[in-house]
Amino acid sequence: MGEQVRHTLSDILARGDVHDETLAKHPVTITEVRMSPDLRHATVFMKPLLGKDEEAVLKALRTNTAYLQREVAARVQMKYAAKLKFLADESFDEGSHIDKLLRDPKVARDLGDPIED
């Protein structure tokens, strides 16, 4: 169900159905939607293109939550309209941090070529 909500939100945002200046200027990627077991709550993880103005985009999504909830409820066949909660997706930042750590010369030295027998 989370994947269906993710596709629906992505479609709404890609088409520009939300009349908001910030959302019109910044393409947004919905990276994941996690549904509660009772399907009444959906945590939506998002990332603006290139990570630009993330706080402003997050604020715009939160401002338009009621509209987005109505649209998702109308397009997705669910018993209840899920309450949406928008959060920034930090997984890209964590991945970049891990990559940076692995490229550190001290770590690269320890990860050198394995000794072949």
A tleap script that builds the chain and sets N, CA, C and O, in Angstrom:
source leaprc.protein.ff14SB
mol = sequence {
  NMET GLY GLU GLN VAL ARG HIE THR LEU SER
  ASP ILE LEU ALA ARG GLY ASP VAL HIE ASP
  GLU THR LEU ALA LYS HIE PRO VAL THR ILE
  THR GLU VAL ARG MET SER PRO ASP LEU ARG
  HIE ALA THR VAL PHE MET LYS PRO LEU LEU
  GLY LYS ASP GLU GLU ALA VAL LEU LYS ALA
  LEU ARG THR ASN THR ALA TYR LEU GLN ARG
  GLU VAL ALA ALA ARG VAL GLN MET LYS TYR
  ALA ALA LYS LEU LYS PHE LEU ALA ASP GLU
  SER PHE ASP GLU GLY SER HIE ILE ASP LYS
  LEU LEU ARG ASP PRO LYS VAL ALA ARG ASP
  LEU GLY ASP PRO ILE GLU CASP
}
set mol.1.N position { 0.831 -1.194 0.000 }
set mol.1.CA position { 0.000 0.000 0.000 }
set mol.1.C position { 0.879 1.263 0.000 }
set mol.1.O position { 0.540 2.265 -0.630 }
set mol.2.N position { 1.994 1.199 0.704 }
set mol.2.CA position { 2.902 2.346 0.739 }
set mol.2.C position { 3.415 2.716 -0.637 }
set mol.2.O position { 3.551 3.895 -0.963 }
set mol.3.N position { 3.701 1.703 -1.445 }
set mol.3.CA position { 4.195 1.955 -2.800 }
set mol.3.C position { 3.114 2.613 -3.661 }
set mol.3.O position { 3.419 3.467 -4.493 }
set mol.4.N position { 1.885 2.227 -3.468 }
set mol.4.CA position { 0.779 2.842 -4.215 }
set mol.4.C position { 0.617 4.308 -3.817 }
set mol.4.O position { 0.403 5.163 -4.677 }
set mol.5.N position { 0.717 4.600 -2.533 }
set mol.5.CA position { 0.633 5.985 -2.053 }
set mol.5.C position { 1.819 6.789 -2.596 }
set mol.5.O position { 1.661 7.945 -2.990 }
set mol.6.N position { 3.010 6.171 -2.615 }
set mol.6.CA position { 4.203 6.849 -3.132 }
set mol.6.C position { 4.010 7.224 -4.604 }
set mol.6.O position { 4.302 8.352 -5.000 }
set mol.7.N position { 3.522 6.289 -5.408 }
set mol.7.CA position { 3.282 6.573 -6.824 }
set mol.7.C position { 2.245 7.676 -7.001 }
set mol.7.O position { 2.402 8.551 -7.853 }
set mol.8.N position { 1.198 7.633 -6.205 }
set mol.8.CA position { 0.142 8.640 -6.306 }
set mol.8.C position { 0.669 10.025 -5.955 }
set mol.8.O position { 0.409 10.987 -6.678 }
set mol.9.N position { 1.406 10.138 -4.854 }
set mol.9.CA position { 1.977 11.430 -4.463 }
set mol.9.C position { 2.963 11.937 -5.517 }
set mol.9.O position { 2.973 13.122 -5.850 }
set mol.10.N position { 3.785 11.035 -6.034 }
set mol.10.CA position { 4.745 11.426 -7.069 }
set mol.10.C position { 4.022 11.973 -8.291 }
set mol.10.O position { 4.448 12.969 -8.876 }
set mol.11.N position { 2.936 11.326 -8.672 }
set mol.11.CA position { 2.144 11.764 -9.821 }
set mol.11.C position { 1.530 13.140 -9.573 }
set mol.11.O position { 1.575 14.007 -10.445 }
set mol.12.N position { 0.962 13.340 -8.395 }
set mol.12.CA position { 0.351 14.630 -8.047 }
set mol.12.C position { 1.390 15.747 -8.122 }
set mol.12.O position { 1.126 16.813 -8.678 }
set mol.13.N position { 2.564 15.497 -7.564 }
set mol.13.CA position { 3.609 16.524 -7.538 }
set mol.13.C position { 4.209 16.744 -8.930 }
set mol.13.O position { 4.511 17.879 -9.297 }
set mol.14.N position { 4.383 15.679 -9.700 }
set mol.14.CA position { 4.966 15.814 -11.041 }
set mol.14.C position { 4.052 16.594 -11.980 }
set mol.14.O position { 4.522 17.352 -12.828 }
set mol.15.N position { 2.760 16.406 -11.824 }
set mol.15.CA position { 1.800 17.113 -12.689 }
set mol.15.C position { 1.606 18.575 -12.285 }
set mol.15.O position { 1.030 19.361 -13.038 }
set mol.16.N position { 2.089 18.933 -11.096 }
set mol.16.CA position { 1.911 20.310 -10.636 }
set mol.16.C position { 0.511 20.584 -10.149 }
set mol.16.O position { 0.036 21.717 -10.215 }
set mol.17.N position { -0.164 19.539 -9.652 }
set mol.17.CA position { -1.540 19.703 -9.162 }
set mol.17.C position { -1.624 20.559 -7.902 }
set mol.17.O position { -2.671 21.137 -7.612 }
set mol.18.N position { -0.529 20.640 -7.156 }
set mol.18.CA position { -0.509 21.459 -5.939 }
set mol.18.C position { -0.106 22.867 -6.358 }
set mol.18.O position { 0.966 23.070 -6.929 }
set mol.19.N position { -0.950 23.815 -6.079 }
set mol.19.CA position { -0.678 25.195 -6.472 }
set mol.19.C position { 0.121 25.885 -5.378 }
set mol.19.O position { -0.425 26.573 -4.515 }
set mol.20.N position { 1.433 25.678 -5.441 }
set mol.20.CA position { 2.348 26.240 -4.454 }
set mol.20.C position { 3.622 26.652 -5.196 }
set mol.20.O position { 4.189 25.860 -5.948 }
set mol.21.N position { 4.066 27.888 -4.982 }
set mol.21.CA position { 5.243 28.408 -5.683 }
set mol.21.C position { 6.490 27.583 -5.408 }
set mol.21.O position { 7.250 27.276 -6.326 }
set mol.22.N position { 6.699 27.228 -4.153 }
set mol.22.CA position { 7.898 26.478 -3.781 }
set mol.22.C position { 7.910 25.117 -4.456 }
set mol.22.O position { 8.937 24.699 -4.991 }
set mol.23.N position { 6.778 24.421 -4.437 }
set mol.23.CA position { 6.708 23.103 -5.054 }
set mol.23.C position { 6.790 23.191 -6.576 }
set mol.23.O position { 7.261 22.256 -7.223 }
set mol.24.N position { 6.342 24.292 -7.148 }
set mol.24.CA position { 6.432 24.484 -8.598 }
set mol.24.C position { 7.882 24.687 -9.034 }
set mol.24.O position { 8.258 24.289 -10.136 }
set mol.25.N position { 8.692 25.300 -8.183 }
set mol.25.CA position { 10.088 25.593 -8.517 }
set mol.25.C position { 11.035 24.422 -8.251 }
set mol.25.O position { 12.115 24.353 -8.837 }
set mol.26.N position { 10.638 23.511 -7.379 }
set mol.26.CA position { 11.533 22.435 -6.956 }
set mol.26.C position { 10.927 21.059 -7.233 }
set mol.26.O position { 9.967 20.664 -6.572 }
set mol.27.N position { 11.471 20.338 -8.191 }
set mol.27.CA position { 11.009 18.955 -8.385 }
set mol.27.C position { 11.305 18.138 -7.126 }
set mol.27.O position { 12.386 18.244 -6.548 }
set mol.28.N position { 10.347 17.332 -6.716 }
set mol.28.CA position { 10.462 16.567 -5.477 }
set mol.28.C position { 10.391 15.078 -5.792 }
set mol.28.O position { 9.561 14.639 -6.588 }
set mol.29.N position { 11.259 14.320 -5.168 }
set mol.29.CA position { 11.227 12.868 -5.284 }
set mol.29.C position { 10.668 12.297 -3.988 }
set mol.29.O position { 11.166 12.595 -2.902 }
set mol.30.N position { 9.638 11.481 -4.110 }
set mol.30.CA position { 9.111 10.749 -2.954 }
set mol.30.C position { 9.869 9.426 -2.954 }
set mol.30.O position { 9.633 8.566 -3.802 }
set mol.31.N position { 10.777 9.273 -1.998 }
set mol.31.CA position { 11.659 8.105 -2.003 }
set mol.31.C position { 11.028 6.877 -1.360 }
set mol.31.O position { 11.319 5.748 -1.757 }
set mol.32.N position { 10.168 7.091 -0.373 }
set mol.32.CA position { 9.561 5.951 0.317 }
set mol.32.C position { 8.338 6.420 1.086 }
set mol.32.O position { 8.273 7.565 1.532 }
set mol.33.N position { 7.368 5.525 1.237 }
set mol.33.CA position { 6.209 5.767 2.092 }
set mol.33.C position { 6.056 4.552 2.990 }
set mol.33.O position { 5.920 3.426 2.511 }
set mol.34.N position { 6.079 4.789 4.291 }
set mol.34.CA position { 5.890 3.707 5.260 }
set mol.34.C position { 4.514 3.855 5.892 }
set mol.34.O position { 4.189 4.880 6.491 }
set mol.35.N position { 3.728 2.821 5.744 }
set mol.35.CA position { 2.365 2.822 6.278 }
set mol.35.C position { 2.339 2.178 7.657 }
set mol.35.O position { 3.088 1.239 7.927 }
set mol.36.N position { 1.470 2.690 8.532 }
set mol.36.CA position { 1.258 2.051 9.828 }
set mol.36.C position { 0.480 0.752 9.581 }
set mol.36.O position { -0.156 0.607 8.537 }
set mol.37.N position { 0.523 -0.188 10.524 }
set mol.37.CA position { -0.183 -1.463 10.327 }
set mol.37.C position { -1.682 -1.306 10.039 }
set mol.37.O position { -2.258 -2.099 9.295 }
set mol.38.N position { -2.309 -0.282 10.630 }
set mol.38.CA position { -3.743 -0.080 10.396 }
set mol.38.C position { -4.022 0.787 9.163 }
set mol.38.O position { -5.180 1.073 8.857 }
set mol.39.N position { -2.959 1.205 8.450 }
set mol.39.CA position { -3.033 2.004 7.218 }
set mol.39.C position { -3.639 3.390 7.415 }
set mol.39.O position { -4.052 4.024 6.444 }
set mol.40.N position { -3.696 3.863 8.639 }
set mol.40.CA position { -4.260 5.196 8.899 }
set mol.40.C position { -3.205 6.299 8.892 }
set mol.40.O position { -3.539 7.481 8.823 }
set mol.41.N position { -1.940 5.915 8.961 }
set mol.41.CA position { -0.853 6.896 8.984 }
set mol.41.C position { 0.198 6.496 7.956 }
set mol.41.O position { 0.549 5.324 7.822 }
set mol.42.N position { 0.692 7.500 7.235 }
set mol.42.CA position { 1.729 7.264 6.237 }
set mol.42.C position { 2.872 8.250 6.475 }
set mol.42.O position { 2.665 9.463 6.484 }
set mol.43.N position { 4.056 7.725 6.663 }
set mol.43.CA position { 5.241 8.568 6.787 }
set mol.43.C position { 5.869 8.644 5.405 }
set mol.43.O position { 6.275 7.631 4.834 }
set mol.44.N position { 5.944 9.854 4.877 }
set mol.44.CA position { 6.412 10.079 3.508 }
set mol.44.C position { 7.815 10.680 3.561 }
set mol.44.O position { 8.021 11.757 4.119 }
set mol.45.N position { 8.779 9.962 2.967 }
set mol.45.CA position { 10.150 10.450 2.904 }
set mol.45.C position { 10.365 11.088 1.543 }
set mol.45.O position { 10.057 10.495 0.509 }
set mol.46.N position { 10.899 12.308 1.554 }
set mol.46.CA position { 11.052 13.069 0.317 }
set mol.46.C position { 12.433 13.684 0.225 }
set mol.46.O position { 13.139 13.844 1.220 }
set mol.47.N position { 12.799 14.026 -1.013 }
set mol.47.CA position { 14.064 14.711 -1.265 }
set mol.47.C position { 13.867 15.609 -2.475 }
set mol.47.O position { 13.490 15.127 -3.543 }
set mol.48.N position { 14.117 16.922 -2.327 }
set mol.48.CA position { 14.043 17.789 -3.503 }
set mol.48.C position { 15.228 17.515 -4.425 }
set mol.48.O position { 16.275 17.048 -3.977 }
set mol.49.N position { 15.059 17.805 -5.705 }
set mol.49.CA position { 16.114 17.600 -6.683 }
set mol.49.C position { 17.385 18.314 -6.240 }
set mol.49.O position { 17.359 19.499 -5.909 }
set mol.50.N position { 18.488 17.590 -6.238 }
set mol.50.CA position { 19.799 18.091 -5.825 }
set mol.50.C position { 19.838 18.529 -4.354 }
set mol.50.O position { 20.811 19.149 -3.925 }
set mol.51.N position { 18.804 18.217 -3.589 }
set mol.51.CA position { 18.788 18.570 -2.172 }
set mol.51.C position { 18.649 20.058 -1.907 }
set mol.51.O position { 18.864 20.510 -0.783 }
set mol.52.N position { 18.288 20.830 -2.937 }
set mol.52.CA position { 18.192 22.292 -2.789 }
set mol.52.C position { 16.954 22.691 -2.003 }
set mol.52.O position { 15.873 22.138 -2.204 }
set mol.53.N position { 17.119 23.653 -1.107 }
set mol.53.CA position { 16.018 24.246 -0.339 }
set mol.53.C position { 15.137 23.184 0.320 }
set mol.53.O position { 13.910 23.271 0.282 }
set mol.54.N position { 15.762 22.206 0.908 }
set mol.54.CA position { 15.020 21.089 1.489 }
set mol.54.C position { 14.015 21.543 2.551 }
set mol.54.O position { 12.882 21.062 2.581 }
set mol.55.N position { 14.424 22.454 3.409 }
set mol.55.CA position { 13.521 22.925 4.468 }
set mol.55.C position { 12.313 23.654 3.898 }
set mol.55.O position { 11.196 23.473 4.383 }
set mol.56.N position { 12.522 24.473 2.877 }
set mol.56.CA position { 11.415 25.209 2.254 }
set mol.56.C position { 10.439 24.253 1.578 }
set mol.56.O position { 9.225 24.438 1.663 }
set mol.57.N position { 10.966 23.235 0.909 }
set mol.57.CA position { 10.116 22.251 0.235 }
set mol.57.C position { 9.336 21.444 1.267 }
set mol.57.O position { 8.146 21.184 1.092 }
set mol.58.N position { 10.006 21.054 2.331 }
set mol.58.CA position { 9.342 20.304 3.398 }
set mol.58.C position { 8.216 21.129 4.022 }
set mol.58.O position { 7.138 20.606 4.304 }
set mol.59.N position { 8.472 22.417 4.235 }
set mol.59.CA position { 7.443 23.304 4.779 }
set mol.59.C position { 6.260 23.418 3.821 }
set mol.59.O position { 5.108 23.408 4.256 }
set mol.60.N position { 6.534 23.525 2.523 }
set mol.60.CA position { 5.462 23.627 1.520 }
set mol.60.C position { 4.617 22.355 1.499 }
set mol.60.O position { 3.392 22.428 1.402 }
set mol.61.N position { 5.258 21.196 1.590 }
set mol.61.CA position { 4.506 19.944 1.619 }
set mol.61.C position { 3.635 19.862 2.866 }
set mol.61.O position { 2.483 19.434 2.803 }
set mol.62.N position { 4.189 20.271 3.987 }
set mol.62.CA position { 3.423 20.228 5.239 }
set mol.62.C position { 2.266 21.220 5.200 }
set mol.62.O position { 1.204 20.955 5.762 }
set mol.63.N position { 2.462 22.354 4.544 }
set mol.63.CA position { 1.393 23.349 4.409 }
set mol.63.C position { 0.251 22.797 3.564 }
set mol.63.O position { -0.917 23.094 3.814 }
set mol.64.N position { 0.594 21.996 2.566 }
set mol.64.CA position { -0.405 21.450 1.642 }
set mol.64.C position { -0.822 20.020 1.980 }
set mol.64.O position { -1.376 19.321 1.132 }
set mol.65.N position { -0.566 19.586 3.195 }
set mol.65.CA position { -0.869 18.211 3.599 }
set mol.65.C position { -2.350 17.880 3.439 }
set mol.65.O position { -2.680 16.803 2.943 }
set mol.66.N position { -3.244 18.768 3.843 }
set mol.66.CA position { -4.680 18.483 3.759 }
set mol.66.C position { -5.093 18.215 2.309 }
set mol.66.O position { -5.830 17.267 2.039 }
set mol.67.N position { -4.626 19.038 1.388 }
set mol.67.CA position { -4.943 18.834 -0.024 }
set mol.67.C position { -4.390 17.495 -0.519 }
set mol.67.O position { -5.088 16.738 -1.194 }
set mol.68.N position { -3.136 17.212 -0.177 }
set mol.68.CA position { -2.509 15.969 -0.618 }
set mol.68.C position { -3.221 14.742 -0.040 }
set mol.68.O position { -3.382 13.735 -0.730 }
set mol.69.N position { -3.642 14.823 1.212 }
set mol.69.CA position { -4.389 13.721 1.827 }
set mol.69.C position { -5.692 13.469 1.084 }
set mol.69.O position { -6.044 12.320 0.814 }
set mol.70.N position { -6.409 14.540 0.752 }
set mol.70.CA position { -7.669 14.396 0.008 }
set mol.70.C position { -7.433 13.760 -1.359 }
set mol.70.O position { -8.177 12.871 -1.774 }
set mol.71.N position { -6.400 14.217 -2.053 }
set mol.71.CA position { -6.101 13.686 -3.381 }
set mol.71.C position { -5.702 12.215 -3.319 }
set mol.71.O position { -6.144 11.413 -4.142 }
set mol.72.N position { -4.874 11.864 -2.353 }
set mol.72.CA position { -4.463 10.458 -2.208 }
set mol.72.C position { -5.679 9.599 -1.882 }
set mol.72.O position { -5.839 8.513 -2.438 }
set mol.73.N position { -6.537 10.078 -0.985 }
set mol.73.CA position { -7.745 9.322 -0.612 }
set mol.73.C position { -8.658 9.118 -1.817 }
set mol.73.O position { -9.281 8.065 -1.954 }
set mol.74.N position { -8.738 10.107 -2.677 }
set mol.74.CA position { -9.603 9.994 -3.852 }
set mol.74.C position { -9.034 9.040 -4.906 }
set mol.74.O position { -9.789 8.399 -5.638 }
set mol.75.N position { -7.715 8.947 -4.982 }
set mol.75.CA position { -7.083 8.149 -6.034 }
set mol.75.C position { -6.709 6.732 -5.600 }
set mol.75.O position { -6.588 5.840 -6.439 }
set mol.76.N position { -6.527 6.521 -4.300 }
set mol.76.CA position { -6.126 5.199 -3.798 }
set mol.76.C position { -7.309 4.596 -3.057 }
set mol.76.O position { -7.902 5.243 -2.194 }
set mol.77.N position { -7.647 3.372 -3.390 }
set mol.77.CA position { -8.786 2.705 -2.766 }
set mol.77.C position { -8.399 2.185 -1.373 }
set mol.77.O position { -7.829 1.103 -1.234 }
set mol.78.N position { -8.723 2.982 -0.352 }
set mol.78.CA position { -8.455 2.589 1.031 }
set mol.78.C position { -9.706 2.861 1.851 }
set mol.78.O position { -10.518 3.723 1.516 }
set mol.79.N position { -9.838 2.109 2.926 }
set mol.79.CA position { -11.005 2.290 3.786 }
set mol.79.C position { -10.975 3.660 4.458 }
set mol.79.O position { -12.008 4.316 4.595 }
set mol.80.N position { -9.788 4.085 4.874 }
set mol.80.CA position { -9.611 5.381 5.531 }
set mol.80.C position { -8.594 6.206 4.750 }
set mol.80.O position { -7.695 5.664 4.107 }
set mol.81.N position { -8.750 7.498 4.817 }
set mol.81.CA position { -7.751 8.385 4.231 }
set mol.81.C position { -6.561 8.429 5.186 }
set mol.81.O position { -6.702 8.835 6.339 }
set mol.82.N position { -5.407 8.019 4.714 }
set mol.82.CA position { -4.214 7.991 5.567 }
set mol.82.C position { -3.757 9.407 5.886 }
set mol.82.O position { -3.756 10.286 5.025 }
set mol.83.N position { -3.371 9.610 7.138 }
set mol.83.CA position { -2.818 10.894 7.551 }
set mol.83.C position { -1.355 10.907 7.135 }
set mol.83.O position { -0.590 10.021 7.516 }
set mol.84.N position { -0.962 11.915 6.350 }
set mol.84.CA position { 0.390 12.001 5.815 }
set mol.84.C position { 1.306 12.801 6.727 }
set mol.84.O position { 0.926 13.845 7.258 }
set mol.85.N position { 2.507 12.297 6.897 }
set mol.85.CA position { 3.543 12.999 7.661 }
set mol.85.C position { 4.782 13.049 6.780 }
set mol.85.O position { 5.309 12.006 6.391 }
set mol.86.N position { 5.252 14.248 6.462 }
set mol.86.CA position { 6.382 14.413 5.551 }
set mol.86.C position { 7.684 14.588 6.328 }
set mol.86.O position { 7.765 15.382 7.265 }
set mol.87.N position { 8.706 13.825 5.916 }
set mol.87.CA position { 10.039 13.914 6.503 }
set mol.87.C position { 11.076 13.936 5.385 }
set mol.87.O position { 10.863 13.373 4.312 }
set mol.88.N position { 12.196 14.593 5.653 }
set mol.88.CA position { 13.299 14.592 4.692 }
set mol.88.C position { 13.974 13.223 4.730 }
set mol.88.O position { 14.168 12.645 5.799 }
set mol.89.N position { 14.322 12.721 3.569 }
set mol.89.CA position { 15.007 11.424 3.476 }
set mol.89.C position { 16.496 11.662 3.681 }
set mol.89.O position { 17.152 12.298 2.857 }
set mol.90.N position { 17.016 11.153 4.774 }
set mol.90.CA position { 18.426 11.347 5.124 }
set mol.90.C position { 19.311 10.219 4.611 }
set mol.90.O position { 20.528 10.276 4.792 }
set mol.91.N position { 18.746 9.204 3.983 }
set mol.91.CA position { 19.533 8.039 3.566 }
set mol.91.C position { 20.596 8.412 2.533 }
set mol.91.O position { 21.674 7.819 2.523 }
set mol.92.N position { 20.311 9.387 1.662 }
set mol.92.CA position { 21.312 9.799 0.679 }
set mol.92.C position { 22.500 10.451 1.368 }
set mol.92.O position { 23.649 10.204 1.000 }
set mol.93.N position { 22.225 11.283 2.368 }
set mol.93.CA position { 23.294 11.936 3.104 }
set mol.93.C position { 24.137 10.915 3.862 }
set mol.93.O position { 25.361 11.033 3.916 }
set mol.94.N position { 23.480 9.909 4.449 }
set mol.94.CA position { 24.204 8.869 5.172 }
set mol.94.C position { 25.076 8.068 4.216 }
set mol.94.O position { 26.218 7.745 4.544 }
set mol.95.N position { 24.549 7.745 3.035 }
set mol.95.CA position { 25.330 7.021 2.035 }
set mol.95.C position { 26.542 7.805 1.584 }
set mol.95.O position { 27.625 7.239 1.431 }
set mol.96.N position { 26.376 9.102 1.368 }
set mol.96.CA position { 27.494 9.955 0.968 }
set mol.96.C position { 28.542 10.021 2.066 }
set mol.96.O position { 29.742 10.010 1.791 }
set mol.97.N position { 28.085 10.091 3.313 }
set mol.97.CA position { 29.014 10.142 4.454 }
set mol.97.C position { 29.822 8.841 4.541 }
set mol.97.O position { 31.033 8.880 4.759 }
set mol.98.N position { 29.164 7.701 4.375 }
set mol.98.CA position { 29.859 6.412 4.423 }
set mol.98.C position { 30.858 6.312 3.275 }
set mol.98.O position { 31.978 5.839 3.465 }
set mol.99.N position { 30.456 6.755 2.082 }
set mol.99.CA position { 31.352 6.733 0.928 }
set mol.99.C position { 32.580 7.597 1.192 }
set mol.99.O position { 33.703 7.205 0.874 }
set mol.100.N position { 32.365 8.769 1.773 }
set mol.100.CA position { 33.470 9.671 2.093 }
set mol.100.C position { 34.420 9.017 3.095 }
set mol.100.O position { 35.639 9.121 2.960 }
set mol.101.N position { 33.858 8.344 4.098 }
set mol.101.CA position { 34.698 7.666 5.084 }
set mol.101.C position { 35.530 6.557 4.445 }
set mol.101.O position { 36.706 6.389 4.770 }
set mol.102.N position { 34.916 5.805 3.537 }
set mol.102.CA position { 35.633 4.705 2.888 }
set mol.102.C position { 36.745 5.205 1.966 }
set mol.102.O position { 37.719 4.493 1.722 }
set mol.103.N position { 36.602 6.411 1.463 }
set mol.103.CA position { 37.632 6.979 0.575 }
set mol.103.C position { 38.745 7.682 1.350 }
set mol.103.O position { 39.731 8.113 0.752 }
set mol.104.N position { 38.604 7.802 2.649 }
set mol.104.CA position { 39.629 8.424 3.480 }
set mol.104.C position { 40.936 7.629 3.327 }
set mol.104.O position { 40.905 6.399 3.367 }
set mol.105.N position { 42.068 8.298 3.156 }
set mol.105.CA position { 43.339 7.584 2.963 }
set mol.105.C position { 43.673 6.597 4.088 }
set mol.105.O position { 44.247 5.540 3.828 }
set mol.106.N position { 43.326 6.925 5.307 }
set mol.106.CA position { 43.601 6.021 6.437 }
set mol.106.C position { 42.810 4.723 6.303 }
set mol.106.O position { 43.328 3.640 6.577 }
set mol.107.N position { 41.563 4.840 5.884 }
set mol.107.CA position { 40.720 3.657 5.720 }
set mol.107.C position { 41.159 2.883 4.480 }
set mol.107.O position { 41.218 1.654 4.503 }
set mol.108.N position { 41.467 3.596 3.402 }
set mol.108.CA position { 41.898 2.946 2.166 }
set mol.108.C position { 43.167 2.132 2.415 }
set mol.108.O position { 43.332 1.051 1.850 }
set mol.109.N position { 44.059 2.644 3.255 }
set mol.109.CA position { 45.289 1.926 3.588 }
set mol.109.C position { 44.952 0.587 4.241 }
set mol.109.O position { 45.558 -0.435 3.919 }
set mol.110.N position { 43.982 0.596 5.163 }
set mol.110.CA position { 43.582 -0.621 5.867 }
set mol.110.C position { 42.809 -1.587 4.963 }
set mol.110.O position { 42.785 -2.792 5.212 }
set mol.111.N position { 42.186 -1.055 3.922 }
set mol.111.CA position { 41.411 -1.886 3.009 }
set mol.111.C position { 42.222 -2.323 1.800 }
set mol.111.O position { 41.663 -2.849 0.837 }
set mol.112.N position { 43.546 -2.111 1.839 }
set mol.112.CA position { 44.424 -2.414 0.703 }
set mol.112.C position { 44.184 -3.795 0.125 }
set mol.112.O position { 43.369 -4.566 0.632 }
set mol.113.N position { 44.900 -4.092 -0.936 }
set mol.113.CA position { 44.745 -5.375 -1.616 }
set mol.113.C position { 44.938 -6.533 -0.649 }
set mol.113.O position { 45.914 -6.549 0.101 }
set mol.114.N position { 44.031 -7.498 -0.650 }
set mol.114.CA position { 44.202 -8.650 0.229 }
set mol.114.C position { 45.392 -9.494 -0.228 }
set mol.114.O position { 45.692 -9.575 -1.419 }
set mol.115.N position { 46.053 -10.111 0.726 }
set mol.115.CA position { 47.199 -10.959 0.421 }
set mol.115.C position { 46.685 -12.251 -0.192 }
set mol.115.O position { 45.824 -12.925 0.373 }
set mol.116.N position { 47.228 -12.585 -1.361 }
set mol.116.CA position { 46.808 -13.794 -2.045 }
set mol.116.C position { 47.730 -14.936 -1.645 }
set mol.116.O position { 48.946 -14.765 -1.553 }
set mol.117.N position { 47.139 -16.102 -1.407 }
set mol.117.CA position { 47.956 -17.286 -1.039 }
set mol.117.C position { 48.266 -18.133 -2.229 }
set mol.117.O position { 48.937 -19.157 -2.099 }
savepdb mol mol.pdb
quit
